[in-house]
Amino acid sequence: MAEQYWIGDFFIDVSRNQITKSMQPQVIAPKALAVLTYLAENQGQVVSHDALLSAVWQDTIVSTNTLQRSIAQLRKALGDDGKGQAYIKTHAKQGYSLECEVKWHKDAQPTTWQVSNPSPIQDNHTDAALVSKSPITDVKCMHTVHDEPSEHSHDPHPLSRLKRISLPLMLCIIMLMTIGYFSYTAQQRPTLSFSELRALTATDNKESAGIYSPDGQYIVFHRYSQAYCVNNIWAKNIETQQEFRLTKNLDTFGSHSFSHDGKTLAFIQKIDCSKPITQKKCYKLMSLDFHEAIKSAQSPRQMMECNNSEIRTPRWLNNNAIALLQKTSDRWKLINYSVSDNTTEVIYELTSGNIIYYDYSVADNLFAVTTVHEDGHYYIKILATDGHLISSHRIKKPPGIKSFRFITPNFSPLKEQLVFSTGKQLFTLSYDGEVRQVSLPLDEPMGTPIFHPNGERMLVIKGYYDSDIATKSLSPIAQENDPSIIERSNVGEANAVQQPHGELIAYRSERSGEDQIWLTDGNHSRQLSQFPMDTYIYGIDWSADGQSLLVNANNTLVKVELNSEHHPYVFPFQVRQLFQWDSDAHKALALVRVKGIIEFAELNLTDSTMRILTDKPVYWAVKSDNGTLVYLDHMERFWRSGPIEDTIIDALNNQGSDTYRFVIQNNTLYGVNDDLQLWSYSLAENQFKHIGELPKTLDYLTDINQTQLFMTLRISAKKEVAELLLK
């Protein structure tokens, strides 16, 4: 399909989704522009409805109404009211034809030139400044008048001939200078530089999801009290340092957002469904009168409830609507919720792939959406608020960011650049997918960077998590005793698993400054792995002979030998969570993300293939000694594999938890329910047994042997809101 061409006085740039006339670019939906291009390729001919639908909406079933809407949009952009039909003519019961002369860009260069610039917003200004007119001036449809002199015309003035000769040369020189300038400025993009880090909250609680009020006077954040298991929304006056509790003991989830005038706060409340059908948790979009809540804590008002879908990331738009991400089935879509009409409509979704994250710019009235496509690559898309795609570029990750690592960028004060964090590293992301690292004045993880309205400072959430490895004896005599700590530091230790036929315990630890695999024999500990900065480990398991470990590091499976050698397994998709490794069969149970969708699968480590095991969302899974597969689904129900189909384990109803996991030994399951009660269930005898209570500081179970249970205990967890000041 042609990328650039002229229709009368209109310059069409398909690569930028733009129609430009008289220095005024218009952004057009890609499908509408594809309709125009197909008509242009068949200029003067009647193109049937079916031919247009087949050419533009390949492999997609749409009605003729969709085509009519695209025609209407094109006529509006071309200044055609549809009555005179000077550009696009309707042929009743037949189709449409383009009645204007078409000049393809390769055949007729404009008198001013196009400078290729991958940044879409800058493209708007570039088109307006450089596309002053088409090469066909004074054009009337079907009555074209050219401004070039006839080859038989006589020029009586030698000076005018000299001007004609020198003008192309001058234009070439200017063009080269302009291209060179844009090339240089593209390489010299402004970046961020910070001078200091300043703490804004200093309590023993966990603060998260910090944002600024639109006037920049307040910060608003969640504060969770671990001692009382209570979460509330708080505000703090940055100048006076006075704090205000805005809500009364909420179970809230995720981020929140201010209305444009700063009067109302919107957020998501996540609660147990009273009558769960397709999901155990229900999601409510809530609002809060900010100014009233500053005076005294308020009860929020429900705006919308979702019992069969998940919603997150509310962003209040300039038109007083609220954008949200909504998950139905396996995919996320960006939706618009009308506060006044109490209705929703889809803004943007992918039929293949998935949306990862989005942000909204109040100043530019644009969305920045990060997506993963069918090809497994990640893209940054800039959208208008009606969903029209302005630009789409693959994200070019540098070596410091692993290929499967999700990024969640937010708008920044730098022109056409976003900002995101991977933990200890901060990066900018341009609209054309270029990533650059930013120097930071701190050596601890931080996340969710949000800029102040004046662009001179930025909110971040920083903190630490301290957990220990512990064991609890399965002996009836010791059931009432507290777990025994076997590995302790002032950072996170977790995921302890016992070496088969040996005395070693492998676990994950951050004591060296990064997430690494460590080994202990009960007396001495040593670091086994050498993973790079900002590594995240999602599961470890021993080989059957106890001589190596399979580790999910940065969403990639790596075999780590006891001599510290690393052997990665290459899969064309992201491994989200490793459950179990069958080293003899060279297979692993895991959650994977394929084309943006999370699947529960069995991975073949020999040929890098997989087999999807169920279409249900799965939290945790293991296989018993005799090969029976047991998994916990999103409704916290236990399933076991059978010869024909999987069946629910009725005896374990209400015993599942998406938090504490379960382990298996000698065909017996050991798990923890939401009341922190430890239980066992024999798969062979179908017998359920309550064993005892576990401490409230339990994070999750990790392994079991003949005599003891391994677990991770939470010692302390702290997050706080801080501010990075720009130089």
N, C-alpha and C positions, 0 to 999 in steps of 0.2 A: 504494500500500500504506500502511495506517495506520502512524503512527510510534509512538504510545503508546496503551495500553489496559490494562484490568484483566481478569484471570481469577481470580475469587475474591479471595483476599488477595494475589495476586501482581500487581505492577505491571510491565508489559512495555514496555521502551523499545527499539524497533528501531534508532533512530539511534545508540544506544550499545552495542548488542548485549548488553543486560542484562535479567535477571529479578531483581526485588527483592522481598523479603518481610522484615518485621520488621527493617528497617534493614540487611539483609544482601544486597548485590548479588552476583549471579553473572554472569560473562561467558559468553555462549553463542555457538556458531558461527553466523555469519550465515545459512547455509543451513538449519540447524535452526530458527532463529528465523523464517525465512520459511515453513517448514512449519507452525509454530504459528500464524502470522498467517493463513495460508490456511485452516486449520481454524477459526480464530476467526471469519473472515469467513463461514464456512458452519456456524456453531455449531448443534449438534444434528443436523446432516445427515451422512450417510455419504459421505465423499469417497474416491473410488477411488484405488488406487495410481497408475494412469496419469495421473489428473488432478493429483495432487500432483507427480509427476515432471515433468509437462509445465509446471506453473506455476512450480516452483522451479528446475528444471534445464533451462531453455529452451536449445535448440540444443546440448545436451550429452547424450551417451549415457551413462547410469549404470544400475546394476542396482537391483533392489528392496532389496538388502542395504544400499545407501547410504541409502535412505529408512528402513530399519529402525534403522540406527545413529542417525539423527537423532531418531527417535521415542524410542529408549532414552535418549538424552541429555536430551531434554525431560522424560521421566518422572522421571529422576533429579533434575533441577533443580526439578521441581514436587513432589518428595517422594512420587511415585507409584511403587510397586514393580512395577507392571504386572500384579499379580494382582487387586487390588481394582478397578483401572482407574477411579478416581474422576474423573480428568481426561480422559485420552485413552483411548478405548475401541477395542479391536480388533474388527473384524467379519470373521470368517474368509472368506478368498477374495474379499473385497469392498473393504475399505479401513479407514479410521479415522474417528472422529468425536470432536469436543470436547464433553464432557458438562457443562461448567460454564458459568454465565452470563457473558457478556462485556459489559463496560462500556467503550465507546470514550471516549478522553480528552476529545473535544470535547463529549460528552454528559454526562459525570460527572466533574467536577473533583475531585481529591483534597482532603482536608481540610488537608493541607499541600501546598505547591506545588513544582513543579520549576523550578530556576534553570538556564537554559541556559548551559552552560559548555563551550567546545569542547575543553577539555583532558581526555583520557580518564581518566587516573589520578585527577585531581582529581574527575572525575565520579563515580568509585566512592565517594569519601567524601561528595560532595554528595548522592548518592542515599541513602546510608545515613543521613545526618543529617536530610534533609528529607522523605524518604518514610517516615514513621513508620507509616502504615497506609493502607489503601485507603479509598475513600469508602463501601465496603460492609463493615461490620464484622460479625464473628462469622459469616462466610460459610461455609455448607456447600454443597457442589455439589448443585445441583438443589433446594436447600431454603434459599433466600436470605432473610435477615432484615435489614431496613434499620433504621438507627438514627435516621432522620428521623421526627419525630412525624407522625401522620396529620393530614390537613387537618381532620378532625372532632374531634381531641383537644382537651381543655380545659386551659389553663394557668392555674392559680389565682393565680400569683405575678407581679405586674407587673414586678418586678425581673428575673426570668428573661427576660421579653419584651424588656426593655431590653438585657440582655446579648446576646440573639440579634441585636438590631438593630445594636449597636455592634461585635460580633465581626467581621462581614465588613469593616467599615471599618478596624478595627485590622489585620486580615490584609492588606488592600490596602496600608496604609501600610508595614507590615513588608516586604511583597513588593517594593514600590518601592525601599525602602532597601536591601534585599538585592541586588536587580538592579543598583542604582546602585553598590553596593560592588564587586560582581564586575566590573562594567564598568570601574570605576576601577582595580581591581587588575590587570585584563587589560592596561590601558594602561600601568601602572606595573610591568611585569615586572622583577624584579631582573636585573641584567646583570653581566658580568665586568669587572673593572678590574685591570690589572697594574701592578706597581711597578718591576720590573727584569727584565733578561734575563741569565742566567748560563750560561756555557759549561760543558759537562760532559765533552766530549772535545775534544782539541786535537792532532790528528795530520795527516799529509799524505795520509791515506787517506780513503775515502768511507764514512761511517757512515750507517745508515738503519734504519728499522723499529724505533725505540726504544719500549720498554714498561717499566713498573715491575713488580717482583715483588709478589705479593699483600701482603707485609708492608711494602712501601715501602722496603726496605733497599737493594735493588739496582736498577740499570737494566740491561736486556739489549738488545743491538742487533747488527746485521750490520756487519762491517768488511771492506771490500774494498780489497786492496792492488793498486793499478794497476801498480806496478813488477813485482810477481810474479804478477799475474792470479790471485790467491787470495782466496777469500771465506771468512769464518768467523763464528761467533756468539761474541760477547764479553759479559762481565758486568762491572759496576763497582759497587763498594761506595760509595754516595753519601757516607757519613760519613768513611771512611778514604781514599777516592779510589784504592783498590787495584783493579787490573784483572785479569781472568781470561779466558784463551782457553778456550772451552768445547768446541770441536770441532776436527777435524783436516781442514782443507782441503776445504770443502764447496762444491758448486755449489747454492746455496740460492736460493729465490725467495719474495719477499713477506714477509708478517708472520708473527709467531709468538705463542704464547699459553701462559700458565701454567695448570696444573691448580689447582683451588680451594685445595688445601693447599700449593701452592708447591713441590711436590717434583718435578714433571715439566714439561718444556717440549715443546710440539708446534710443528712448522713444516713447510713444504712444500719438498721438494727437487725441482728441475727438471733433468732430464738427457736426453741423446739416447736415443731408443728403440733398443734393439738390433735389433728388427725392426719398423720403422715400418709401420703399416697405414693408419690414418686421420689420424695426426699424427706429426710428426717428434720432438716432445718428449714425454716421459713425466713424470708427476707422482706423487710419493710423499709420503704423510703419514708423517712421522718423529717419534719421541719421544726425549727425552734426560733422563737422571737429573740434575737440576740440582745437587744437593748433591755428587754424585760428580764432576761436571764441574768444580765449583769447586776441587776438590782436584787434578784433572789432566784434560786434554782427553780427551773420550770419543768413541767412534764411536756415532752414533745408531742406534736400532732402527727398522726399517720396520714400520709399522702397516697401511698400505693402499697399493696401487699402482693408478694409472689410466693405461692405455695407449691408451684411445680416448676419453677425456674430460679436461677440464681442471678442476683444483680450485685454490682459493685461499682466503685469509682464514680460517684456522682460529680458532675461539673455543671455549675449554674451558668447558663449562657446569657448573652447580652439581651436577648429577646424575652427573658424571664421564663424560658423553658429550661429543663434540666436534662443534660445528656447522661447516659448510663451505659455500662456494659451489661448485657443480659446473656446468660448462658441457657440455651434450650438444647436438649440432647447433648451433643458433644462440642458444639461450636459457640463461640462468643460473637455477638453482633453489637454494633453501636446503635443505640436507640435514642429517640427524642421523646421526653415526657412533657406534655403540655400541662402546666400547672393550672391554667384557667379552664381548660376543657376536660381535664382528667383523662387524656387519651395518649397513646404512644404510637410512634411510627418508626420504622427502621431507617436509619441514616446510612449505614454502610455495613456490609457483611461480605464474607468470602464463601463461595460455593466449594472451593477446594483450598485448604489451608485454614488458618485461624488468626484471630486478633489476639495479640499478647497484651497490649497496653495502649492507652491514649492519653493525651493532654489537650487542654484547650487554652488558647491565647485570647484573653479579653481585649488586648490592644489591637490585635490583627483579625480577630473574629475567625480564627482558623483552628482546625484540629490537626494534631500530629499523631499518627497512628502507626504503631509498630506491629508487624504481622510476620507470620511464618507461612511460606508458600508450599505448594505441592513438591517443588524441587528441593525442599529442605533448607532453603536460604531465607534470611531475614531481610525485611524491607522496611523503609520509612516512607510513609505516605502523608502528603499534605492534602487536606480536604477542606472544601468550603462547608459551611454549616448545613447546607442542604444535601451534602453527600457527594457533590461533584468533585471528582479527582483532579487536583491541580498538578501533582507530581507524584511519581513513585520511583524509588531508587533502592537498589540492593545495598544493604549496610556492609561497608568494607571494614571488617573487624581487623585490628592490628594483632600481632602475635600475642600481646599481653592479655587478650580476651579470648577465651576458648570458643571454638566454633559453635557449640550448642548452648552457650551462655545466653540467657534472656537478658535484655536490657530494657529499662523503663525510663525513657527520657522525658524531661519536662522542658517547657519553653524557658529561654534565658534572655537577658537584655542584649546579647549580641545578635546582630542582624542575621536572620536565617540560620541560627544555630540553637540546638537543644543541649541539655546537660544531663548526665546520668552518672551513677556510682556503681562500682562493682564490689564495694567493700572498703578497701584501703586506697582504692584508686578512683579518681574522678576524670571524666572524659567529656568532651563536647562532640556533638553529632550534627553535621550540617544537613540541610534539606536534601542534598544530593548524596548522602550516605557516607561522607568522609568522617572518620573518627580521629580525634586528637586528644592526647593526655594532658591533664592540667596538674600543675604542681600544687601539692597540698601541705599545709603546716601541721600535720598530725600523722600518727603512725598506728591509729586504731580504726576499726571499721566504722563507717558511717553510711547512711542511706537516705533516700527520698529527698534529694535537694530541691528546695522550693525558693524562688527569688522573691525578695521584697518588692513592692510596687515601684519603688524608685530605682531598682536594679543595682543598688550599691552594696547589698548584703544578701545572704542566703541562709535559710533554715536547713539544718540537717538533724538527723536522729543518730546519736552515737551511744554506745554502752558496751556492756560485757555480759557474759553468761557463764556462771560457775556451776558446774555439775561434777559429780563424783561417780566412780564405779563401785558398786556394792554387791554383796551376795547375801542370800537368805537361805538357811538350811531348810530342807524339806522334811527333816525329822520331826515327828509329832512333838517331841520334847522341846524342840527349839522354835516351834511355830510362833510363840508369843514374844520372842526376842526381836530386838531391832536388827535391821540389816547391818552387816559388817562392811566397813569401807576398806577397799583393797587398793585403790589408786586415787590419790588426792593431790590437787594443785589449786591455785587460785583462778584457774580458767576452766574451760570445758573439757571434761573427759566423758566419753560415751561409747555406746555400741560394743561392749565387751563380749567376745566370743572365745570359747575354750578350744584349745588345740586338740584335735582327735589323737588319741593314743599318746598324749604328751602333757606337759605341765605349763606350757606357755598360754598366756591370755593376750589376745590381740585387741586393741581398742583405738578409738579415735581421740586425739588430743590436740589442743592448741597451745600447749606449753612452750613450744619452740617459736611461737609467733604466727605460725600458719597451721592450718588443718592438716595433720599428718597421721599416719598409722604408727603406733607404738606397740612394743612387746614387753611383757613383764613375766617373770617366773615367780613372783611373790616377794622377791628380795631386791632384784635389780630391774631397771627399766631401760629400754633403749629405743631410739627412733629408727623405724624401719624404712619408711618411704621418704622421697625427696620431691614432693609435688611443688609446683610454682606458687607464687603469691596469689591470694584470693581464691584458693582452692576450696571447694565444698565437697564433702564426702557424704554420699547417700547410700550407705550400706556396705558391709564387708562380710565375707564368709570364708571359712577354711576349705582347703582341698581335703579329700578323704584320707590322704596319707599324712596330712598335717605339715607338709613341706612348703606350702605356698598359700597365698590369700588372693581372693578375687575382690577387687575394690571398685566401687563406682565413684570415681573422682571426676568432678566437672562434667557429669553426665556421660562419661565414657568408661567402659569397663577396662581395668588394668590388672593383669596378673602380677603380683609382687612376690618374689622369691625371698626365702629367709636370708639370702646374701644381699638383699636390697635391689636386685635386678628387677627392672620394670619391663613388662611385655603387654602392650595395649592390644585390645581386640577392636577392630574397625567395623563399625556398623554405620549404615547410611542414615541413621536416625538417632535421636536423643534417648538415652537411658535415664529415666526419671528416678527410679528407685530399684535397688537390687534387693530381692527377698532371700534367695537361696541359690547355692551353687552345687550342682551335681557334677563333680570333676570327673568321675568315671565315665559318665555318659556325655561329657563335654557340653552340658546344657545348664541354663540358668533361668530362674523365675524372676521376672522383672516387670515394672511399669515402663512403657516406652511411649514416646511421642512421635507419631507418624502422620505427616501432612497436617501437623497442628493438632491432632487428636490423640488423647491419652488412651492407650490400650494395655490390657493385661496379657502378657505373652510369655511363651517359652522360647528362649533364645538358643540357637545352635551356634556354639563357639567355634565349630570347625569350619563351617561354610558361610558364617555371618548371615544366616537366614533366621526367620522367626515364625512362630505359629500362634495366632491369637486364640486364647483359651476361653474367653467369654466376652459377651458384649456388655456386661454389667460393669459399672465403675467399681474398682476394688481398692480397699485401704491396705490390706495386708494378706499375705499368703505364704503357706509352706506345704511341703509334701511330707507325709509320714514315712516310716521305715519301709512299709510295704507298698509305697507308691501312691497312696491315696492323697489327692489334692484337697486341701482345706483353705478356704478364703473368706474374708470378711468384706461384705459389699457396702455401698454408700448408705444403706438403710440400717447398717450395723447388724446384719443377719449373717450367720455362719452357713456356708455351703460346703458340701463334700462331693467329690466327683463320683460318678457311678458308671456302670457299663453302658447305659443308654443316655442318661442325662444327669446333670447335677441336681442334688436335692438339698433342701434346707434342713439343718439340724435343729429340730424343734426344741430339744432339751436346752439349747443355748439361747433361746429367745430372751432378750433384755440383758444378756450377759456380755454383749459385745461393746467395744469402745473404739472410736477412731483415734484415740490418744495413746492407749497403753500397750497395744499390740498383743500378740500371743506367741507362744513357743511350743515345740513338740518334742517328746522323748518317749521312746518305746510305744508308739502309736497312741500316746495320751497327750491331749492338749492341756496347756496351762495358760490361763488368761486372767484378766482383771476387768471387772465391770466399772461403770461410772461411779459406784459407791466405794471404789478402792478395795473390793473384796476379791481375794485370790481364790480361784477355783480350778478344778481339773475335770476332764471329760475323757473317758475311755472310748476310742473309736470302735474297738473290738466288742466291748460289752455294753456300749451305749449307756454308760453310767456317769452321772454328774455328781460332783462332790465339792462342797464348800470347804476350803482349807483354812483361811484366816484373813486377817486384815493387813493391809500394807500402808506405809506411812503416806501422809498427804503430800510429801515432797517427791513422790514417785514421778519420774518422767515417763519411762516405759520399760518393759521387759526386753532383754536382749538375747539370752541364751539359757540353756539348762543342761545339767549333766545328771548323773545318777543320784547325787546327794544335795545339790544346791541350785538355786535359781540366781541368774545374773540380772542385774538391773542398773539403770541410770537414775541417780537421785539428784534433784535440783537443790543446790545449796543457796544460791542467790542469783537474782536476775535484775539487772538495772538498765533502763534506757532513759536518756534525757534529751531534751531539746537544746540545741546549741546553734550558734550563729557564726558563719564565716564572713568576715569583712573583706571586701575587695580593696585592692590598692588604688 
